[in-house]
Amino acid sequence: MCMYNNVGPQWASSFPPFLASGFAPYPSLVLKFGPALRVESKFANAAKVQMDRLLNARKRIEEKFEEKHGIDVQRPAGTTGETNVW
């Protein structure tokens, strides 16, 4: 309310759109330069290593399950192997 009292309702109501238009290019910049930034980021690399570990652990668990039960965990129940959408 102080902003409306100090600068008036026209300018106070225009401030949020001006602020939003200043941030408008950021999503496209992240899409364009994001991969290059992630390559140089130590945090992104650590996250990638952790994700690889998790995916490898999941793959080992699925393989053990398939060996033990003879069920293909990648194929949905009730489908044949010819049309695997996964």
N, CA, C and O of each residue as an XYZ file, in Angstrom:
344
protein
N       0.820     -1.197      0.000
C       0.000      0.000      0.000
C       0.861      1.258      0.000
O       0.453      2.285     -0.541
N       2.036      1.190      0.593
C       2.907      2.363      0.600
C       3.283      2.764     -0.816
O       3.368      3.953     -1.122
N       3.511      1.779     -1.684
C       3.897      2.097     -3.054
C       2.758      2.838     -3.757
O       3.014      3.774     -4.514
N       1.512      2.438     -3.521
C       0.381      3.126     -4.147
C       0.262      4.553     -3.631
O      -0.098      5.456     -4.385
N       0.560      4.764     -2.358
C       0.488      6.109     -1.795
C       1.637      6.983     -2.283
O       1.451      8.185     -2.476
N       2.818      6.408     -2.486
C       3.988      7.205     -2.842
C       4.046      7.556     -4.325
O       4.330      8.705     -4.665
N       3.788      6.613     -5.208
C       3.948      6.882     -6.639
C       2.632      6.945     -7.387
O       2.627      7.307     -8.564
N       1.542      6.619     -6.773
C       0.246      6.677     -7.437
C      -0.140      5.318     -8.007
O       0.719      4.471     -8.252
N      -1.435      5.118     -8.216
C      -1.901      3.802     -8.656
C      -1.444      3.425    -10.071
O      -1.261      2.241    -10.351
N      -1.256      4.401    -10.969
C      -0.855      4.053    -12.328
C       0.559      3.451    -12.339
O       0.778      2.393    -12.930
N       1.496      4.112    -11.700
C       2.867      3.614    -11.693
C       3.015      2.397    -10.784
O       3.777      1.482    -11.096
N       2.313      2.379     -9.693
C       2.405      1.236     -8.790
C       1.846     -0.017     -9.451
O       2.362     -1.111     -9.222
N       0.813      0.118    -10.260
C       0.253     -1.032    -10.969
C       1.110     -1.431    -12.168
O       1.022     -2.563    -12.643
N       1.926     -0.523    -12.654
C       2.804     -0.828    -13.793
C       4.102     -1.494    -13.354
O       4.764     -2.135    -14.170
N       4.473     -1.363    -12.115
C       5.748     -1.898    -11.653
C       5.860     -3.422    -11.802
O       6.872     -3.879    -12.333
N       4.891     -4.235    -11.369
C       5.027     -5.693    -11.550
C       5.172     -6.124    -13.013
O       6.003     -6.988    -13.295
N       4.402     -5.561    -13.964
C       4.641     -5.955    -15.368
C       6.022     -5.544    -15.873
O       6.643     -6.281    -16.639
N       6.508     -4.374    -15.451
C       7.859     -3.970    -15.850
C       8.886     -4.957    -15.315
O       9.818     -5.343    -16.021
N       8.712     -5.353    -14.085
C       9.624     -6.317    -13.467
C       9.555     -7.665    -14.189
O      10.585     -8.288    -14.448
N       8.351     -8.108    -14.509
C       8.183     -9.384    -15.197
C       8.782     -9.342    -16.600
O       9.383    -10.321    -17.043
N       8.628     -8.229    -17.300
C       9.202     -8.142    -18.647
C      10.725     -8.140    -18.600
O      11.371     -8.548    -19.566
N      11.304     -7.690    -17.498
C      12.750     -7.756    -17.349
C      13.249     -9.179    -17.198
O      14.363     -9.490    -17.618
N      12.440    -10.054    -16.602
C      12.819    -11.451    -16.411
C      12.371    -12.353    -17.563
O      12.695    -13.540    -17.562
N      11.651    -11.836    -18.524
C      11.109    -12.642    -19.618
C      12.172    -13.382    -20.430
O      11.915    -14.519    -20.826
N      13.350    -12.813    -20.703
C      14.315    -13.544    -21.541
C      15.027    -14.692    -20.832
O      15.664    -15.510    -21.496
N      14.939    -14.777    -19.511
C      15.708    -15.784    -18.788
C      15.381    -17.228    -19.165
O      16.316    -18.017    -19.295
N      14.135    -17.626    -19.349
C      13.889    -19.022    -19.757
C      14.562    -19.386    -21.079
O      15.122    -20.475    -21.207
N      14.514    -18.490    -22.060
C      15.165    -18.801    -23.331
C      16.680    -18.812    -23.192
O      17.353    -19.586    -23.874
N      17.231    -17.967    -22.322
C      18.678    -17.990    -22.087
C      19.101    -19.294    -21.419
O      20.149    -19.849    -21.748
N      18.293    -19.783    -20.484
C      18.611    -21.047    -19.829
C      18.522    -22.194    -20.827
O      19.347    -23.106    -20.790
N      17.539    -22.163    -21.715
C      17.436    -23.207    -22.734
C      18.627    -23.186    -23.680
O      19.111    -24.236    -24.102
N      19.098    -21.987    -24.011
C      20.197    -21.867    -24.961
C      21.548    -22.187    -24.313
O      22.343    -22.937    -24.879
N      21.810    -21.624    -23.132
C      23.122    -21.746    -22.516
C      23.169    -22.744    -21.367
O      24.230    -22.953    -20.780
N      22.042    -23.364    -21.036
C      21.989    -24.293    -19.915
C      22.939    -25.469    -20.021
O      23.639    -25.768    -19.054
N      22.992    -26.160    -21.179
C      23.922    -27.291    -21.282
C      25.380    -26.891    -21.059
O      26.129    -27.621    -20.410
N      25.784    -25.748    -21.587
C      27.168    -25.291    -21.395
C      27.431    -24.954    -19.937
O      28.520    -25.213    -19.424
N      26.447    -24.380    -19.271
C      26.617    -24.056    -17.845
C      26.684    -25.317    -16.999
O      27.449    -25.377    -16.036
N      25.888    -26.330    -17.351
C      25.901    -27.565    -16.582
C      27.208    -28.330    -16.740
O      27.633    -29.021    -15.815
N      27.847    -28.218    -17.893
C      29.124    -28.893    -18.104
C      30.176    -28.349    -17.142
O      31.005    -29.102    -16.631
N      30.141    -27.042    -16.896
C      31.144    -26.409    -16.040
C      30.778    -26.443    -14.561
O      31.604    -26.091    -13.719
N      29.585    -26.849    -14.231
C      29.129    -26.820    -12.841
C      29.544    -28.089    -12.106
O      29.287    -29.201    -12.567
N      30.197    -27.904    -10.945
C      30.574    -29.079    -10.158
C      29.338    -29.720     -9.526
O      29.321    -30.928     -9.291
N      28.325    -28.939     -9.256
C      27.111    -29.481     -8.662
C      26.332    -30.324     -9.673
O      25.806    -31.382     -9.328
N      26.257    -29.853    -10.923
C      25.561    -30.625    -11.959
C      26.298    -31.923    -12.236
O      25.667    -32.956    -12.462
N      27.633    -31.886    -12.223
C      28.394    -33.107    -12.452
C      28.185    -34.100    -11.314
O      28.062    -35.302    -11.551
N      28.143    -33.603    -10.084
C      27.894    -34.488     -8.943
C      26.495    -35.093     -9.030
O      26.306    -36.263     -8.699
N      25.526    -34.316     -9.467
C      24.163    -34.830     -9.624
C      24.112    -35.885    -10.717
O      23.394    -36.877    -10.584
N      24.865    -35.687    -11.802
C      24.893    -36.671    -12.878
C      25.522    -37.978    -12.403
O      25.036    -39.058    -12.739
N      26.592    -37.888    -11.628
C      27.236    -39.090    -11.098
C      26.263    -39.841    -10.194
O      26.159    -41.065    -10.274
N      25.554    -39.116     -9.339
C      24.592    -39.741     -8.440
C      23.449    -40.383     -9.218
O      23.012    -41.483     -8.878
N      22.964    -39.712    -10.254
C      21.885    -40.272    -11.065
C      22.354    -41.532    -11.781
O      21.606    -42.506    -11.870
N      23.581    -41.525    -12.293
C      24.119    -42.730    -12.934
C      24.201    -43.887    -11.951
O      23.885    -45.023    -12.302
N      24.622    -43.606    -10.720
C      24.669    -44.657     -9.696
C      23.284    -45.229     -9.428
O      23.109    -46.445     -9.342
N      22.305    -44.346     -9.299
C      20.944    -44.800     -9.037
C      20.394    -45.633    -10.190
O      19.754    -46.661     -9.967
N      20.639    -45.194    -11.412
C      20.139    -45.939    -12.567
C      20.824    -47.293    -12.689
O      20.180    -48.286    -13.027
N      22.127    -47.341    -12.417
C      22.827    -48.618    -12.458
C      22.333    -49.561    -11.367
O      22.189    -50.761    -11.602
N      22.072    -49.025    -10.171
C      21.541    -49.849     -9.086
C      20.160    -50.377     -9.455
O      19.851    -51.540     -9.196
N      19.336    -49.539    -10.051
C      18.000    -49.977    -10.466
C      18.098    -51.072    -11.524
O      17.351    -52.049    -11.488
N      19.020    -50.901    -12.459
C      19.191    -51.909    -13.505
C      19.605    -53.245    -12.901
O      19.093    -54.289    -13.306
N      20.531    -53.227    -11.934
C      20.954    -54.474    -11.287
C      19.790    -55.127    -10.541
O      19.629    -56.346    -10.593
N      18.985    -54.331     -9.854
C      17.831    -54.867     -9.122
C      16.834    -55.489    -10.092
O      16.305    -56.570     -9.834
N      16.574    -54.802    -11.219
C      15.635    -55.339    -12.208
C      16.161    -56.646    -12.803
O      15.395    -57.586    -13.013
N      17.461    -56.706    -13.074
C      18.035    -57.932    -13.625
C      17.916    -59.087    -12.638
O      17.595    -60.207    -13.036
N      18.170    -58.831    -11.355
C      18.026    -59.880    -10.339
C      16.575    -60.334    -10.236
O      16.306    -61.527    -10.099
N      15.652    -59.402    -10.298
C      14.235    -59.722    -10.228
C      13.825    -60.583    -11.421
O      13.098    -61.565    -11.270
N      14.301    -60.202    -12.612
C      13.972    -60.970    -13.810
C      14.526    -62.386    -13.724
O      13.853    -63.339    -14.115
N      15.756    -62.533    -13.213
C      16.343    -63.859    -13.072
C      15.566    -64.713    -12.075
O      15.333    -65.899    -12.307
N      15.170    -64.099    -10.968
C      14.484    -64.843     -9.912
C      13.065    -65.212    -10.303
O      12.636    -66.341    -10.066
N      12.323    -64.276    -10.901
C      10.899    -64.495    -11.158
C      10.570    -64.760    -12.623
O       9.454    -65.176    -12.933
N      11.505    -64.531    -13.515
C      11.245    -64.752    -14.933
C      10.273    -63.764    -15.526
O       9.585    -64.078    -16.497
N      10.202    -62.565    -14.956
C       9.279    -61.540    -15.434
C      10.102    -60.385    -15.990
O      11.070    -59.943    -15.371
N       9.706    -59.900    -17.168
C      10.381    -58.757    -17.766
C       9.804    -57.489    -17.140
O       8.650    -57.145    -17.397
N      10.585    -56.800    -16.331
C      10.065    -55.621    -15.641
C       9.932    -54.422    -16.564
O       9.264    -53.451    -16.207
N      10.547    -54.460    -17.739
C      10.431    -53.354    -18.680
C       9.152    -53.433    -19.502
O       8.750    -52.443    -20.112
N       8.501    -54.610    -19.527
C       7.307    -54.796    -20.321
C       6.079    -54.730    -19.421
O       6.020    -55.435    -18.414
N       5.095    -53.897    -19.763
C       3.877    -53.832    -18.964
C       3.141    -55.167    -18.957
O       3.221    -55.940    -19.912
N       2.438    -55.419    -17.888
C       1.688    -56.668    -17.765
C       0.627    -56.765    -18.849
O      -0.034    -55.777    -19.168
N       0.463    -57.959    -19.419
C      -0.560    -58.186    -20.417
C      -0.143    -57.862    -21.828
O      -0.966    -57.945    -22.740
N       1.128    -57.489    -22.047
C       1.567    -57.190    -23.405
C       2.565    -58.235    -23.859
O       3.150    -58.958    -23.051
N       2.744    -58.298    -25.142
C       3.747    -59.221    -25.685
C       5.029    -58.447    -25.934
O       5.040    -57.218    -25.883
N       6.086    -59.154    -26.200
C       7.370    -58.503    -26.387
C       7.528    -57.776    -27.700
O       8.466    -56.994    -27.854
N       6.620    -58.010    -28.678
C       6.796    -57.405    -29.992
C       6.583    -55.900    -29.986
O       7.284    -55.174    -30.690
N       5.628    -55.424    -29.205
C       5.309    -53.994    -29.222
C       5.671    -53.371    -27.884
O       4.799    -52.922    -27.140
N       6.931    -53.350    -27.593
C       7.388    -52.780    -26.334
C       7.500    -51.262    -26.470
O       8.330    -50.764    -27.231
N       6.673    -50.537    -25.742
C       6.682    -49.082    -25.812
C       7.653    -48.457    -24.830
O       7.862    -47.244    -24.860
N       8.233    -49.233    -23.987
C       9.168    -48.663    -23.006
C      10.483    -48.553    -23.661
O      11.445    -48.099    -23.042
